[in-house]
Amino acid sequence: MFEHCLYFNTTSLARKLEREWTQAFKPFALTPPQAFMLRVVLQKQTALQSELASEMNITRSTATRTLDGLQKLGFIRRNANTDDGRELQIQPTAKAFKIRDELNNASGEVTKKFKKLLGNDVFERVVGEVRSVSEVI
């Protein structure tokens, strides 16, 4: 019935992917959005909230809620931005650095699972096409 429906098929896929990454990040007590944002913070080491929202393709209010959770868990700190008082700089804590490799490995294992299931070429092509569609819409 919904073979040609972009909404139905992408949300169906998103629910399945959400379950996989939820399991992968469960040992860290992180939701997938928190884990992916923390990975970006760890990679950048210092970022503005607006930069994180843009990188994650989410609204600033969604970024705020995600960062609130990461701060409560002790994975990030917010510092005053000397260039713009309206924004805070986000930095990872020592606690975040301690789990960085394990967090990246957990995500990598899910990616490996899907590459094995779909085949590397199909996986890479689908991810690329989904990114392209997302940039256009």
PyMOL commands that place a pseudoatom at each C-alpha (Angstrom):
pseudoatom trace, name=CA, resn=MET, resi=1, chain=A, elem=C, hetatm=0, pos=[0.000, 0.000, 0.000]
pseudoatom trace, name=CA, resn=PHE, resi=2, chain=A, elem=C, hetatm=0, pos=[2.804, 2.455, 0.828]
pseudoatom trace, name=CA, resn=GLU, resi=3, chain=A, elem=C, hetatm=0, pos=[5.451, 1.214, -1.606]
pseudoatom trace, name=CA, resn=HIS, resi=4, chain=A, elem=C, hetatm=0, pos=[5.883, 4.700, -3.083]
pseudoatom trace, name=CA, resn=CYS, resi=5, chain=A, elem=C, hetatm=0, pos=[5.495, 6.744, 0.094]
pseudoatom trace, name=CA, resn=LEU, resi=6, chain=A, elem=C, hetatm=0, pos=[8.701, 8.448, 1.185]
pseudoatom trace, name=CA, resn=TYR, resi=7, chain=A, elem=C, hetatm=0, pos=[7.283, 9.345, 4.602]
pseudoatom trace, name=CA, resn=PHE, resi=8, chain=A, elem=C, hetatm=0, pos=[6.083, 5.854, 5.497]
pseudoatom trace, name=CA, resn=ASN, resi=9, chain=A, elem=C, hetatm=0, pos=[9.220, 4.079, 4.327]
pseudoatom trace, name=CA, resn=THR, resi=10, chain=A, elem=C, hetatm=0, pos=[11.719, 6.482, 5.889]
pseudoatom trace, name=CA, resn=THR, resi=11, chain=A, elem=C, hetatm=0, pos=[9.925, 6.578, 9.243]
pseudoatom trace, name=CA, resn=SER, resi=12, chain=A, elem=C, hetatm=0, pos=[9.642, 2.794, 9.237]
pseudoatom trace, name=CA, resn=LEU, resi=13, chain=A, elem=C, hetatm=0, pos=[13.367, 2.541, 8.599]
pseudoatom trace, name=CA, resn=ALA, resi=14, chain=A, elem=C, hetatm=0, pos=[14.062, 5.217, 11.234]
pseudoatom trace, name=CA, resn=ARG, resi=15, chain=A, elem=C, hetatm=0, pos=[12.186, 3.221, 13.899]
pseudoatom trace, name=CA, resn=LYS, resi=16, chain=A, elem=C, hetatm=0, pos=[14.226, 0.107, 13.111]
pseudoatom trace, name=CA, resn=LEU, resi=17, chain=A, elem=C, hetatm=0, pos=[17.489, 2.068, 13.185]
pseudoatom trace, name=CA, resn=GLU, resi=18, chain=A, elem=C, hetatm=0, pos=[16.464, 3.748, 16.439]
pseudoatom trace, name=CA, resn=ARG, resi=19, chain=A, elem=C, hetatm=0, pos=[16.074, 0.334, 18.087]
pseudoatom trace, name=CA, resn=GLU, resi=20, chain=A, elem=C, hetatm=0, pos=[19.525, -0.770, 16.947]
pseudoatom trace, name=CA, resn=TRP, resi=21, chain=A, elem=C, hetatm=0, pos=[21.335, 2.346, 18.126]
pseudoatom trace, name=CA, resn=THR, resi=22, chain=A, elem=C, hetatm=0, pos=[19.319, 2.431, 21.365]
pseudoatom trace, name=CA, resn=GLN, resi=23, chain=A, elem=C, hetatm=0, pos=[20.727, -1.012, 22.190]
pseudoatom trace, name=CA, resn=ALA, resi=24, chain=A, elem=C, hetatm=0, pos=[24.232, 0.038, 21.176]
pseudoatom trace, name=CA, resn=PHE, resi=25, chain=A, elem=C, hetatm=0, pos=[24.237, 3.101, 23.441]
pseudoatom trace, name=CA, resn=LYS, resi=26, chain=A, elem=C, hetatm=0, pos=[22.365, 1.532, 26.363]
pseudoatom trace, name=CA, resn=PRO, resi=27, chain=A, elem=C, hetatm=0, pos=[25.602, 0.619, 28.242]
pseudoatom trace, name=CA, resn=PHE, resi=28, chain=A, elem=C, hetatm=0, pos=[26.433, 4.339, 28.353]
pseudoatom trace, name=CA, resn=ALA, resi=29, chain=A, elem=C, hetatm=0, pos=[22.935, 5.349, 29.560]
pseudoatom trace, name=CA, resn=LEU, resi=30, chain=A, elem=C, hetatm=0, pos=[22.645, 7.523, 26.435]
pseudoatom trace, name=CA, resn=THR, resi=31, chain=A, elem=C, hetatm=0, pos=[19.864, 7.867, 23.897]
pseudoatom trace, name=CA, resn=PRO, resi=32, chain=A, elem=C, hetatm=0, pos=[20.938, 7.783, 20.246]
pseudoatom trace, name=CA, resn=PRO, resi=33, chain=A, elem=C, hetatm=0, pos=[20.519, 11.576, 19.868]
pseudoatom trace, name=CA, resn=GLN, resi=34, chain=A, elem=C, hetatm=0, pos=[22.617, 12.156, 22.998]
pseudoatom trace, name=CA, resn=ALA, resi=35, chain=A, elem=C, hetatm=0, pos=[25.293, 9.712, 21.868]
pseudoatom trace, name=CA, resn=PHE, resi=36, chain=A, elem=C, hetatm=0, pos=[25.585, 11.195, 18.391]
pseudoatom trace, name=CA, resn=MET, resi=37, chain=A, elem=C, hetatm=0, pos=[25.722, 14.728, 19.775]
pseudoatom trace, name=CA, resn=LEU, resi=38, chain=A, elem=C, hetatm=0, pos=[28.364, 13.703, 22.306]
pseudoatom trace, name=CA, resn=ARG, resi=39, chain=A, elem=C, hetatm=0, pos=[30.406, 12.178, 19.494]
pseudoatom trace, name=CA, resn=VAL, resi=40, chain=A, elem=C, hetatm=0, pos=[30.275, 15.520, 17.655]
pseudoatom trace, name=CA, resn=VAL, resi=41, chain=A, elem=C, hetatm=0, pos=[31.243, 17.429, 20.823]
pseudoatom trace, name=CA, resn=LEU, resi=42, chain=A, elem=C, hetatm=0, pos=[34.145, 15.053, 21.412]
pseudoatom trace, name=CA, resn=GLN, resi=43, chain=A, elem=C, hetatm=0, pos=[35.324, 15.457, 17.840]
pseudoatom trace, name=CA, resn=LYS, resi=44, chain=A, elem=C, hetatm=0, pos=[35.071, 19.276, 17.850]
pseudoatom trace, name=CA, resn=GLN, resi=45, chain=A, elem=C, hetatm=0, pos=[36.188, 19.662, 21.499]
pseudoatom trace, name=CA, resn=THR, resi=46, chain=A, elem=C, hetatm=0, pos=[34.640, 23.156, 21.616]
pseudoatom trace, name=CA, resn=ALA, resi=47, chain=A, elem=C, hetatm=0, pos=[31.473, 24.093, 19.771]
pseudoatom trace, name=CA, resn=LEU, resi=48, chain=A, elem=C, hetatm=0, pos=[28.627, 26.558, 19.978]
pseudoatom trace, name=CA, resn=GLN, resi=49, chain=A, elem=C, hetatm=0, pos=[25.136, 25.195, 20.472]
pseudoatom trace, name=CA, resn=SER, resi=50, chain=A, elem=C, hetatm=0, pos=[24.078, 26.655, 17.119]
pseudoatom trace, name=CA, resn=GLU, resi=51, chain=A, elem=C, hetatm=0, pos=[26.950, 24.801, 15.419]
pseudoatom trace, name=CA, resn=LEU, resi=52, chain=A, elem=C, hetatm=0, pos=[25.865, 21.545, 17.024]
pseudoatom trace, name=CA, resn=ALA, resi=53, chain=A, elem=C, hetatm=0, pos=[22.239, 22.072, 16.009]
pseudoatom trace, name=CA, resn=SER, resi=54, chain=A, elem=C, hetatm=0, pos=[23.333, 22.730, 12.438]
pseudoatom trace, name=CA, resn=GLU, resi=55, chain=A, elem=C, hetatm=0, pos=[25.694, 19.734, 12.361]
pseudoatom trace, name=CA, resn=MET, resi=56, chain=A, elem=C, hetatm=0, pos=[22.954, 17.450, 13.710]
pseudoatom trace, name=CA, resn=ASN, resi=57, chain=A, elem=C, hetatm=0, pos=[20.259, 19.017, 11.494]
pseudoatom trace, name=CA, resn=ILE, resi=58, chain=A, elem=C, hetatm=0, pos=[18.014, 19.759, 14.508]
pseudoatom trace, name=CA, resn=THR, resi=59, chain=A, elem=C, hetatm=0, pos=[16.477, 22.900, 15.986]
pseudoatom trace, name=CA, resn=ARG, resi=60, chain=A, elem=C, hetatm=0, pos=[18.270, 24.854, 18.688]
pseudoatom trace, name=CA, resn=SER, resi=61, chain=A, elem=C, hetatm=0, pos=[15.564, 23.905, 21.204]
pseudoatom trace, name=CA, resn=THR, resi=62, chain=A, elem=C, hetatm=0, pos=[16.086, 20.212, 20.452]
pseudoatom trace, name=CA, resn=ALA, resi=63, chain=A, elem=C, hetatm=0, pos=[19.828, 20.731, 20.818]
pseudoatom trace, name=CA, resn=THR, resi=64, chain=A, elem=C, hetatm=0, pos=[19.214, 22.416, 24.180]
pseudoatom trace, name=CA, resn=ARG, resi=65, chain=A, elem=C, hetatm=0, pos=[17.215, 19.449, 25.483]
pseudoatom trace, name=CA, resn=THR, resi=66, chain=A, elem=C, hetatm=0, pos=[19.855, 16.999, 24.268]
pseudoatom trace, name=CA, resn=LEU, resi=67, chain=A, elem=C, hetatm=0, pos=[22.655, 19.033, 25.818]
pseudoatom trace, name=CA, resn=ASP, resi=68, chain=A, elem=C, hetatm=0, pos=[20.677, 19.334, 29.077]
pseudoatom trace, name=CA, resn=GLY, resi=69, chain=A, elem=C, hetatm=0, pos=[20.648, 15.534, 29.287]
pseudoatom trace, name=CA, resn=LEU, resi=70, chain=A, elem=C, hetatm=0, pos=[24.359, 15.279, 28.511]
pseudoatom trace, name=CA, resn=GLN, resi=71, chain=A, elem=C, hetatm=0, pos=[25.141, 17.890, 31.148]
pseudoatom trace, name=CA, resn=LYS, resi=72, chain=A, elem=C, hetatm=0, pos=[23.054, 16.067, 33.787]
pseudoatom trace, name=CA, resn=LEU, resi=73, chain=A, elem=C, hetatm=0, pos=[25.015, 12.915, 33.001]
pseudoatom trace, name=CA, resn=GLY, resi=74, chain=A, elem=C, hetatm=0, pos=[28.276, 14.820, 33.411]
pseudoatom trace, name=CA, resn=PHE, resi=75, chain=A, elem=C, hetatm=0, pos=[29.458, 14.452, 29.806]
pseudoatom trace, name=CA, resn=ILE, resi=76, chain=A, elem=C, hetatm=0, pos=[29.552, 18.127, 28.807]
pseudoatom trace, name=CA, resn=ARG, resi=77, chain=A, elem=C, hetatm=0, pos=[30.026, 21.535, 30.330]
pseudoatom trace, name=CA, resn=ARG, resi=78, chain=A, elem=C, hetatm=0, pos=[28.734, 24.858, 29.109]
pseudoatom trace, name=CA, resn=ASN, resi=79, chain=A, elem=C, hetatm=0, pos=[31.020, 27.877, 29.274]
pseudoatom trace, name=CA, resn=ALA, resi=80, chain=A, elem=C, hetatm=0, pos=[30.469, 31.544, 28.519]
pseudoatom trace, name=CA, resn=ASN, resi=81, chain=A, elem=C, hetatm=0, pos=[31.331, 32.537, 24.970]
pseudoatom trace, name=CA, resn=THR, resi=82, chain=A, elem=C, hetatm=0, pos=[33.523, 35.622, 25.037]
pseudoatom trace, name=CA, resn=ASP, resi=83, chain=A, elem=C, hetatm=0, pos=[32.682, 36.428, 21.388]
pseudoatom trace, name=CA, resn=ASP, resi=84, chain=A, elem=C, hetatm=0, pos=[28.892, 36.314, 21.766]
pseudoatom trace, name=CA, resn=GLY, resi=85, chain=A, elem=C, hetatm=0, pos=[27.170, 36.448, 25.139]
pseudoatom trace, name=CA, resn=ARG, resi=86, chain=A, elem=C, hetatm=0, pos=[23.980, 34.963, 23.695]
pseudoatom trace, name=CA, resn=GLU, resi=87, chain=A, elem=C, hetatm=0, pos=[25.596, 31.577, 23.125]
pseudoatom trace, name=CA, resn=LEU, resi=88, chain=A, elem=C, hetatm=0, pos=[27.499, 29.138, 25.280]
pseudoatom trace, name=CA, resn=GLN, resi=89, chain=A, elem=C, hetatm=0, pos=[30.483, 27.075, 24.295]
pseudoatom trace, name=CA, resn=ILE, resi=90, chain=A, elem=C, hetatm=0, pos=[29.988, 23.343, 24.711]
pseudoatom trace, name=CA, resn=GLN, resi=91, chain=A, elem=C, hetatm=0, pos=[32.952, 21.216, 25.755]
pseudoatom trace, name=CA, resn=PRO, resi=92, chain=A, elem=C, hetatm=0, pos=[33.312, 17.534, 26.659]
pseudoatom trace, name=CA, resn=THR, resi=93, chain=A, elem=C, hetatm=0, pos=[34.308, 16.585, 30.192]
pseudoatom trace, name=CA, resn=ALA, resi=94, chain=A, elem=C, hetatm=0, pos=[36.952, 14.090, 31.281]
pseudoatom trace, name=CA, resn=LYS, resi=95, chain=A, elem=C, hetatm=0, pos=[34.098, 11.616, 31.812]
pseudoatom trace, name=CA, resn=ALA, resi=96, chain=A, elem=C, hetatm=0, pos=[33.176, 11.973, 28.128]
pseudoatom trace, name=CA, resn=PHE, resi=97, chain=A, elem=C, hetatm=0, pos=[36.752, 11.444, 26.992]
pseudoatom trace, name=CA, resn=LYS, resi=98, chain=A, elem=C, hetatm=0, pos=[36.873, 8.237, 29.045]
pseudoatom trace, name=CA, resn=ILE, resi=99, chain=A, elem=C, hetatm=0, pos=[34.071, 6.665, 26.987]
pseudoatom trace, name=CA, resn=ARG, resi=100, chain=A, elem=C, hetatm=0, pos=[34.952, 8.184, 23.598]
pseudoatom trace, name=CA, resn=ASP, resi=101, chain=A, elem=C, hetatm=0, pos=[36.571, 5.108, 22.067]
pseudoatom trace, name=CA, resn=GLU, resi=102, chain=A, elem=C, hetatm=0, pos=[33.946, 2.711, 23.420]
pseudoatom trace, name=CA, resn=LEU, resi=103, chain=A, elem=C, hetatm=0, pos=[31.152, 5.007, 22.209]
pseudoatom trace, name=CA, resn=ASN, resi=104, chain=A, elem=C, hetatm=0, pos=[32.640, 5.213, 18.715]
pseudoatom trace, name=CA, resn=ASN, resi=105, chain=A, elem=C, hetatm=0, pos=[33.203, 1.450, 18.681]
pseudoatom trace, name=CA, resn=ALA, resi=106, chain=A, elem=C, hetatm=0, pos=[29.590, 0.785, 19.704]
pseudoatom trace, name=CA, resn=SER, resi=107, chain=A, elem=C, hetatm=0, pos=[28.337, 2.920, 16.840]
pseudoatom trace, name=CA, resn=GLY, resi=108, chain=A, elem=C, hetatm=0, pos=[30.832, 1.328, 14.482]
pseudoatom trace, name=CA, resn=GLU, resi=109, chain=A, elem=C, hetatm=0, pos=[29.572, -2.136, 15.375]
pseudoatom trace, name=CA, resn=VAL, resi=110, chain=A, elem=C, hetatm=0, pos=[26.038, -1.194, 14.346]
pseudoatom trace, name=CA, resn=THR, resi=111, chain=A, elem=C, hetatm=0, pos=[27.363, 0.217, 11.091]
pseudoatom trace, name=CA, resn=LYS, resi=112, chain=A, elem=C, hetatm=0, pos=[29.362, -2.981, 10.495]
pseudoatom trace, name=CA, resn=LYS, resi=113, chain=A, elem=C, hetatm=0, pos=[26.237, -5.034, 11.134]
pseudoatom trace, name=CA, resn=PHE, resi=114, chain=A, elem=C, hetatm=0, pos=[24.274, -3.114, 8.517]
pseudoatom trace, name=CA, resn=LYS, resi=115, chain=A, elem=C, hetatm=0, pos=[27.129, -3.193, 6.000]
pseudoatom trace, name=CA, resn=LYS, resi=116, chain=A, elem=C, hetatm=0, pos=[27.301, -6.971, 6.394]
pseudoatom trace, name=CA, resn=LEU, resi=117, chain=A, elem=C, hetatm=0, pos=[23.537, -7.312, 6.102]
pseudoatom trace, name=CA, resn=LEU, resi=118, chain=A, elem=C, hetatm=0, pos=[23.168, -5.038, 3.059]
pseudoatom trace, name=CA, resn=GLY, resi=119, chain=A, elem=C, hetatm=0, pos=[26.602, -5.266, 1.521]
pseudoatom trace, name=CA, resn=ASN, resi=120, chain=A, elem=C, hetatm=0, pos=[29.051, -2.388, 1.626]
pseudoatom trace, name=CA, resn=ASP, resi=121, chain=A, elem=C, hetatm=0, pos=[28.131, -0.968, -1.789]
pseudoatom trace, name=CA, resn=VAL, resi=122, chain=A, elem=C, hetatm=0, pos=[24.383, -0.916, -1.081]
pseudoatom trace, name=CA, resn=PHE, resi=123, chain=A, elem=C, hetatm=0, pos=[24.965, 0.550, 2.363]
pseudoatom trace, name=CA, resn=GLU, resi=124, chain=A, elem=C, hetatm=0, pos=[27.182, 3.362, 1.051]
pseudoatom trace, name=CA, resn=ARG, resi=125, chain=A, elem=C, hetatm=0, pos=[24.819, 4.105, -1.833]
pseudoatom trace, name=CA, resn=VAL, resi=126, chain=A, elem=C, hetatm=0, pos=[21.709, 4.232, 0.396]
pseudoatom trace, name=CA, resn=VAL, resi=127, chain=A, elem=C, hetatm=0, pos=[23.369, 6.485, 2.969]
pseudoatom trace, name=CA, resn=GLY, resi=128, chain=A, elem=C, hetatm=0, pos=[24.582, 8.793, 0.211]
pseudoatom trace, name=CA, resn=GLU, resi=129, chain=A, elem=C, hetatm=0, pos=[21.182, 8.936, -1.457]
pseudoatom trace, name=CA, resn=VAL, resi=130, chain=A, elem=C, hetatm=0, pos=[19.352, 9.566, 1.825]
pseudoatom trace, name=CA, resn=ARG, resi=131, chain=A, elem=C, hetatm=0, pos=[21.789, 12.422, 2.596]
pseudoatom trace, name=CA, resn=SER, resi=132, chain=A, elem=C, hetatm=0, pos=[21.207, 13.882, -0.865]
pseudoatom trace, name=CA, resn=VAL, resi=133, chain=A, elem=C, hetatm=0, pos=[17.436, 13.730, -0.468]
pseudoatom trace, name=CA, resn=SER, resi=134, chain=A, elem=C, hetatm=0, pos=[17.662, 15.272, 2.995]
pseudoatom trace, name=CA, resn=GLU, resi=135, chain=A, elem=C, hetatm=0, pos=[19.711, 18.183, 1.651]
pseudoatom trace, name=CA, resn=VAL, resi=136, chain=A, elem=C, hetatm=0, pos=[17.170, 18.886, -1.085]
pseudoatom trace, name=CA, resn=ILE, resi=137, chain=A, elem=C, hetatm=0, pos=[14.007, 18.713, 1.052]
for i in range(1, 137): cmd.bond("trace and resi %d" % i, "trace and resi %d" % (i + 1))
show_as sticks, trace
zoom trace
